[in-house]
Amino acid sequence: MNILLLGSGGREHALAWKLAQSRLCDKLFASPGNPGIADHAELVALDAADHPAVTAFCEAQRIGLVVIGPEAPLVDGLADSLRGQGIAVFGPSKAAAQLEGSKAFTKELCARHNIPTGAFARVTSEAEGLAALARFGAPVVVKADGLAAGKGVTVAMVMAEAEEAVREIFSGRFGEAGAEAVIEEFLDGEEASFFALTDGHTVVPFGSAQDHKRVGDGDTGPNTGGMGAYSPARVLTPLLEGEALERIVVPTVRAMAEEGMPYSGVLYAGLMLTKQGVQLIEYNARFGDPECQVLMLRLEDDLGELLLACAEGKLATRQPPRLSAEPALTVVMAAEGYPGTPKKGGSIAGIDAAEAGGAKVFHAGTALADGQLIATGGRVLNVTARGASVTEAQAKAYAAVDLLEAPDLFCRRDIGWREVAREAKG
């Protein structure tokens, strides 16, 4: 069948790379794509916000499956529009995508169904937010309710920082995403990401990962969209993974179905491993970025078949996804100035040399200008490798990084440091 992939980042390059290997895939289209995705797909110009145009393209090209990579088109209801025309879609409906589109929605769902998560308050004004902070005290977490492109979240260790975060949200900086805010209890522990595929009824695990949000080594500096990740996150032991599945993910899928919003797609649970047990931090309604890159490198199954089974409600007929026991690790190469104002236009070379040793370089923010590959975004490349251990995968990834010729890009040099330290202790 013909498959359409929507998106342009590193996550979508990893999905395109894996979808192109599927037995189902006759032809892969991608929109808008990037130069890396162009190695696997025909790039087409479509506006994901123009639902009739996307639908018309799918009908004209006999698309058998649409894979929606980023969250915005899901929250906008593109999946509903396509399904309404009988087109199979991997990704949740507009109603179900509220699990990512509204942090308050998710918190309230958890409260109704006794799903473990931190205490919270939903606030609709600066005054309400400041009053809630007084009740919670510091440390505390302040979040814009809606999609804020990875921004709008502050883990405040002192009250002054929390108060400033509330004022910033209600200043209008985040547009509609900041119309409301959520004040959350600070959860103490180590974070991990857990992924599951679901067709609205059946739920199957799809691996774990741990990412690095801070821009600097040693987890210092401002938060980013993610500077690297590794998989699996062994801190999420089989016992804890089972707890997350049984007490958080499966009850969420059941609750969504009961409330008339069946969830189909990938459910990405951000978890905190606390002394009181596994607790939900928040959900994403799509694969993480850069977590997707390490998951795809470990996947030993047919991605197209898995995603189609989700889209058609047939996940129960398949064996659970097979992931390599070998860990994978990805290093984000970012443009100078990120996460502030990134420097664009810097030249990039050496990708073939970097991949010669077994690494895979996924494009995240690149373009071609007069035949020269250049940086066009904040996060530009994802240098990804597998190894017998996280330590080995890390060494292979950084060896590939060192072969790139990209003077305007930088990276953290300690991705996977927690697990490398644990492996060193034996």
C-alpha positions in Angstrom: 0.0 0.0 0.0 0.9 3.7 -0.2 1.7 5.4 3.1 1.7 9.1 3.9 3.8 10.4 6.8 3.2 13.9 8.1 6.0 15.8 9.8 9.6 17.1 9.3 11.7 16.4 12.3 14.1 13.7 13.6 11.2 11.7 14.9 9.7 11.6 11.4 13.0 10.7 9.7 13.3 7.7 12.1 9.7 6.7 11.3 10.3 7.1 7.5 13.5 5.0 7.7 11.5 2.2 9.4 8.3 2.5 7.4 10.3 2.3 4.1 11.5 -1.2 5.3 7.9 -2.4 5.8 6.5 -5.3 3.7 3.3 -3.2 3.4 4.9 -0.2 1.9 4.7 0.1 -1.9 5.4 3.9 -1.9 6.1 6.3 1.0 5.1 9.9 0.7 6.1 12.5 3.4 5.0 16.1 4.0 6.8 18.4 4.4 9.7 16.0 5.2 13.4 17.0 5.2 16.5 16.0 3.2 17.0 12.9 5.3 13.4 11.8 4.8 13.8 12.3 1.1 16.1 9.3 1.0 13.1 7.1 1.9 10.1 9.0 0.6 8.7 11.3 -2.1 8.3 14.7 -0.5 5.0 16.5 -1.1 3.8 20.0 -0.1 0.7 19.6 2.0 -0.7 21.9 4.7 -1.7 19.6 7.6 -4.2 22.3 8.8 -6.0 22.0 5.4 -7.9 18.8 6.1 -9.8 18.7 2.7 -6.4 19.1 0.8 -4.8 16.3 2.8 -7.9 14.1 2.3 -7.9 14.8 -1.4 -4.2 13.9 -1.7 -4.9 10.6 0.1 -7.7 9.7 -2.2 -5.8 10.7 -5.4 -2.7 8.7 -4.4 -4.7 5.7 -2.9 -3.1 6.1 0.5 -3.8 3.1 2.7 -2.3 4.5 5.9 -1.6 8.0 7.2 1.0 8.3 10.0 0.7 11.6 11.9 4.1 12.4 13.5 3.7 15.7 15.5 1.1 16.5 18.1 -0.5 19.7 16.6 -2.4 18.0 13.7 -3.7 15.5 16.2 -5.0 18.1 18.6 -6.4 19.9 15.5 -8.5 16.8 14.6 -6.9 15.8 11.3 -7.2 12.1 12.2 -11.0 12.6 12.5 -11.3 14.2 9.1 -9.3 11.4 7.5 -11.2 8.6 9.2 -14.5 10.3 8.2 -13.5 9.6 4.6 -12.6 6.0 5.3 -8.8 6.5 5.4 -6.8 4.5 8.0 -4.8 6.7 10.4 -2.2 6.1 13.0 -2.9 8.7 15.7 -5.7 9.6 18.1 -8.8 11.6 17.5 -9.1 15.2 18.5 -11.0 14.2 21.7 -8.5 11.6 22.6 -5.5 13.9 21.8 -6.6 16.0 24.7 -4.4 13.7 26.8 -1.5 15.9 25.4 -3.4 19.0 24.3 -4.7 19.8 27.8 -2.7 19.0 30.9 -5.7 19.8 33.1 -7.8 17.3 31.1 -5.3 14.5 31.8 -5.1 15.4 35.5 -8.8 15.4 35.9 -9.2 12.1 34.1 -6.6 10.6 36.5 -8.5 12.0 39.4 -11.8 10.5 38.2 -10.2 7.0 37.6 -7.7 6.8 40.5 -4.7 6.8 38.2 -1.5 7.6 40.2 -0.3 11.2 39.6 0.7 14.2 41.7 -1.8 16.6 43.3 -2.8 19.5 41.1 -4.9 22.7 40.7 -6.4 24.0 37.4 -6.3 27.8 37.3 -7.7 30.3 34.8 -6.1 33.5 36.0 -2.9 34.9 37.4 -4.7 35.5 40.7 -5.9 31.9 40.9 -2.5 30.7 40.0 -0.7 32.7 42.7 -3.3 31.6 45.3 -2.7 27.9 44.3 1.1 28.4 44.7 0.5 29.6 48.2 -1.3 26.3 49.0 1.3 24.1 47.4 4.5 25.9 48.5 7.9 25.3 46.8 9.2 23.2 45.1 6.3 23.2 42.7 5.6 22.6 39.0 3.9 25.3 36.8 2.6 24.4 33.4 0.7 26.2 30.6 -2.3 24.0 30.0 -2.1 23.6 26.2 0.5 22.9 23.5 3.4 25.3 23.9 6.0 23.7 21.7 7.9 22.2 24.5 7.9 25.4 26.4 5.6 26.6 29.2 6.8 24.2 31.9 8.7 25.4 35.0 10.0 23.2 37.8 10.4 25.9 40.4 12.5 25.2 43.4 11.7 28.6 45.0 8.5 30.5 45.3 9.7 33.6 43.4 10.5 31.4 40.3 7.0 29.8 40.5 5.3 33.2 40.8 7.2 34.5 37.7 6.2 31.4 35.8 2.5 32.0 36.5 2.8 35.6 35.5 4.6 34.6 32.3 1.8 32.1 31.3 -1.0 34.6 31.8 1.0 37.4 30.1 -0.1 35.9 26.8 3.4 34.7 25.8 2.1 31.2 25.0 -1.1 32.3 23.2 -4.0 30.0 23.6 -1.8 27.4 25.3 -1.6 29.8 28.3 -5.3 30.5 28.6 -5.2 28.2 31.6 -2.5 26.7 33.7 -1.9 23.7 36.0 -0.1 23.9 39.3 1.3 20.5 40.2 2.9 18.9 43.2 6.6 18.4 42.8 7.4 14.7 42.5 10.8 13.6 43.7 12.5 10.7 41.9 14.0 9.6 38.6 12.1 10.2 35.4 11.6 7.6 32.7 9.5 7.4 29.5 7.2 4.4 28.8 5.6 3.8 25.4 2.6 1.6 24.5 0.7 1.0 21.3 -3.1 0.7 21.5 -6.0 0.4 19.1 -8.4 1.7 21.8 -8.9 -1.8 23.4 -5.7 -3.8 23.3 -2.6 -2.3 24.8 1.0 -3.6 24.1 4.3 -2.2 25.5 6.6 -0.5 23.1 9.7 0.0 25.1 11.1 2.6 27.5 13.6 5.5 27.2 15.2 8.2 29.3 16.0 11.6 27.8 18.0 14.6 28.8 16.1 17.9 28.8 18.7 20.4 30.0 20.9 22.0 27.4 24.2 21.5 29.3 26.3 18.6 30.6 25.5 17.5 34.0 21.8 18.5 33.4 22.5 22.2 33.7 21.1 25.2 31.9 17.6 25.7 30.5 15.2 23.0 29.4 15.0 22.0 25.7 13.0 19.7 23.6 15.5 17.1 24.4 19.3 16.9 23.9 19.5 13.1 23.6 18.1 9.8 24.9 18.8 6.2 25.3 16.6 3.0 25.4 15.8 1.0 27.3 15.6 2.9 30.6 16.7 0.0 32.9 15.8 2.1 35.9 12.2 1.2 34.8 12.6 -2.4 35.8 10.3 -5.1 34.5 8.4 -4.9 37.9 8.0 -1.1 37.6 7.1 -1.3 33.9 4.4 -3.8 34.8 3.2 -1.4 37.5 3.1 1.5 35.0 1.1 -0.6 32.5 -1.4 -2.0 35.0 -2.0 1.1 37.1 -1.5 3.9 34.7 -1.6 3.1 30.9 -4.2 0.4 30.7 -6.6 2.2 33.1 -6.2 5.3 31.0 -7.1 3.5 27.7 -10.0 1.9 29.5 -11.2 5.3 30.9 -11.0 7.0 27.5 -13.1 4.2 26.0 -15.6 4.4 28.8 -15.9 8.2 28.4 -16.6 7.9 24.6 -13.1 9.0 23.5 -11.3 5.7 22.5 -7.6 6.3 22.2 -5.8 4.8 19.2 -2.1 5.3 18.5 1.0 5.5 20.6 0.6 6.6 24.2 3.8 8.1 25.6 3.8 8.2 29.4 6.2 10.5 31.2 6.8 8.8 34.5 8.3 9.6 37.9 9.7 6.7 39.9 9.0 7.9 43.4 9.4 6.2 46.8 5.6 5.8 46.8 5.6 4.0 43.4 5.3 4.9 39.7 3.4 8.2 39.1 2.3 9.8 35.9 3.9 13.2 35.1 2.1 13.7 31.8 1.1 12.1 28.5 2.1 12.7 24.9 -0.1 11.6 22.1 2.7 10.7 19.7 6.2 9.3 19.7 8.7 11.3 21.6 11.5 13.2 20.0 14.4 12.1 20.3 13.0 9.0 22.0 11.5 7.7 18.8 14.9 7.6 17.2 16.3 5.1 19.8 13.1 3.0 19.7 13.2 2.7 15.9 16.8 1.6 16.0 15.9 -1.2 18.5 12.6 -2.2 16.7 13.0 -5.7 15.1 9.4 -5.8 13.8 7.5 -4.4 10.8 6.5 -0.9 11.8 4.0 -0.6 9.0 2.2 -3.7 10.1 2.1 -2.6 13.7 0.8 0.9 13.0 -1.9 -0.4 10.6 -3.0 -2.9 13.2 -3.5 0.0 15.6 -5.4 2.0 12.9 -7.7 -1.0 12.0 -8.4 -2.1 15.6 -6.5 -5.4 15.1 -3.7 -5.1 17.6 -4.9 -8.2 19.4 -4.2 -10.4 16.3 -0.4 -9.6 16.4 2.4 -10.6 18.6 3.8 -7.8 20.8 6.5 -5.7 19.2 10.0 -7.1 19.2 12.7 -4.8 20.4 16.4 -5.7 20.4 18.0 -6.3 23.7 20.8 -4.1 22.6 20.5 -0.5 23.9 20.4 2.4 21.6 21.5 6.0 22.3 21.0 9.2 20.4 22.9 12.5 20.6 21.2 15.7 19.5 23.3 18.1 17.5 21.8 21.5 18.0 22.5 24.9 16.4 24.5 27.5 18.3 22.2 29.6 20.4 19.6 26.8 21.1 17.3 26.8 23.0 17.2 30.5 22.6 17.6 31.9 19.1 19.5 29.2 17.0 22.0 30.2 14.4 20.6 29.0 11.0 22.4 28.4 7.8 25.5 26.6 9.1 27.0 24.0 6.7 26.9 20.3 7.5 29.1 17.6 6.0 30.6 14.2 6.9 27.3 12.3 7.4 28.5 9.4 5.3 31.7 9.1 7.3 29.7 9.3 10.5 27.4 6.5 9.4 30.3 4.3 8.1 30.9 2.9 11.6 27.4 1.7 12.1 25.7 4.9 13.5 22.5 6.3 11.9 22.2 10.1 11.5 18.6 11.3 11.5 17.9 14.8 10.1 15.8 17.0 12.5 16.3 20.6 11.2 18.1 20.6 7.9 17.6 21.8 4.3 19.5 21.8 1.0 20.7 25.2 -0.3 22.5 25.1 -3.7 23.3 21.4 -3.0 24.8 22.1 0.4 23.2 20.7 3.6 22.5 23.4 6.1 21.0 23.8 9.5 17.5 25.3 9.6 16.3 24.6 13.2 17.3 24.5 16.8 17.8 20.7 16.9 19.5 19.8 13.7 20.8 16.1 13.7 20.3 13.0 15.9 23.4 10.8 15.9 22.1 7.4 16.9 23.9 4.1 17.6 23.3 0.6 19.2 25.7 -1.3 21.3 26.0 -4.3 23.7 25.6 -1.8 26.5 24.7 1.9 26.9 28.4 2.6 27.4 29.2 1.0 24.0 26.3 2.7 22.3 27.4 6.0 23.8 31.0 5.5 22.5 29.8 4.7 19.0 27.5 7.7 18.9 30.1 10.1 20.0 32.7 8.6 17.6 30.2 9.4 14.8 29.6 12.9 16.2 33.3 13.5 15.9 33.3 12.7 12.2 30.7 15.3 11.4 31.9 18.6 9.9 29.4 21.1 11.4 31.2 24.0 13.1 28.0 25.8 14.0 26.5 22.8 15.9 27.1 21.6 19.4 26.0 18.7 21.6 26.0 17.5 25.2 28.9 15.1 25.9 27.2 13.1 28.6 24.1 11.6 27.1 23.2 8.4 29.0 25.4 9.3 32.0 23.2 7.8 34.6 23.1 4.4 33.0 26.8 4.5 32.1 27.5 5.2 35.8 25.3 2.3 36.8 27.0 0.0 34.3 30.4 1.0 35.6 29.3 -0.1 39.1 28.3 -3.5 37.7 
